[in-house]
């Protein structure tokens, strides 16, 4: 059990880390870290960060402004790509149906030509 998560039940004085005491089912507790300081979790302290520059602050303010409308160039590219895919799909569908009709005409035309040809007597 980690010290920063350890809780002291105020009713039965049991130490636990559950939402309620496993011994008496009480929900009244106090964190032990209140009286016993827990050591720092990080091995080394982070170096202080320099404050952002005014230009960066202005960029963040612009992005967070509710009246700010993005240029939408990214979405325009997505829309154009979707339209291109749709056109390619329709063209493929038309090509497929045209080739199916052409093959049906050839098969039907060849059958008709054989039926219409007069049969010659065997000599």
N, C-alpha and C positions, 0 to 999 in steps of 0.2 A: 504494500500500500504506500502510495506517495504522500509525503507530508502535506503538500499543498491541497490534496484531495481528502485528507483525513478529517473526520467530523467527530465531535464529542457529543453523545446523546445527553441532553440536559435532564432527562428523567431517570435513566438507569446508569449513567456515566460510562457507557460502553463506547469504544472507539470503532468507527466503521466508515465506509465510503459509499454506502448505498443511499438512495433517496429517503428511505426511512430506516429506523433502527431495526436490525434483524432480531434483536432480543425482545424488545417491548413494542415494536411497531409504531413508535412515536416519531413524529416529524419535527420535533423541536430539537435543534442541534446548534452547535457553534463550531466553526472551523478551528482546528488546532493551530493553524498557521497564524491565528490572531495573537497567540501568546508565544509560540515558538517560531522564530523567523526561518523561512525556507531559503536555502541558498539559491543563487541565480542559476537558472536552467542552462543558459548559454555558456559555452566554454570561454568565449571571448566577447568582449563588449563591442557593439557595432560602432564604427567611427561616426561622428556627427555628420549629417548631410548638410550641404550648403543649401541655402534657400533658393527657390526657383527664380530665374531672371524675369524681369517685367514682361519680356516678349512671350515667354512661356505662360505666365499668368494670364496675359491677354488671350492667348490661344485657348486656354482652359475655360476662361470666361465666355468666349465666343461659342465653344462647343456646348457649354452648359446652359446657354441662353435659350429659353423656350421659344423665342421668336426666330431663332437661327434655323434656316433651311439649308440642308446640305445640297451640293451641286447635283447630285444624282448621276454623275457620269458612270459610276459603277453599275447602277441599276439599268442604265441605258444599254450598257454592254450586255447585260444578262437578257434584257428584252430582245435585243437584236439577235443574240444567239438562239433564243427560244424560237423566234420567228424563222430563222434560217433552218433550224431542225424541223419545224413544221412544214416548211416548203419542200425540203428534201423528202420528207415522208409522203407528202401528197404526190410529188413527182414520181416517186417509186411506186406508189399505189396505182397511178395512172399508167405508168409504163407496164406494170404487171398485168393490168386489165387489158391493155391494148395488145400485148403479146399473147394473152390467152385467147382473145377474139381472133387474132391472126392465125393461131394454130388451129382453132376450131374451124375457121373458114377453109384452111388448107385440107384438113381432114374431111370436111363435108364436101368440098369441091372435088376431091379426088374420088370419093365414093360415087358422086353423081356422074362424073365423066365415064367411069367404068360401066355404069348402068345404061347410059345413053349410047354408048358405042355399040354399033351393031355387031352381032357375033358372026364371024365368018365361018362357013362350013369347013369342016376338016377335009382336006384333000389328000 
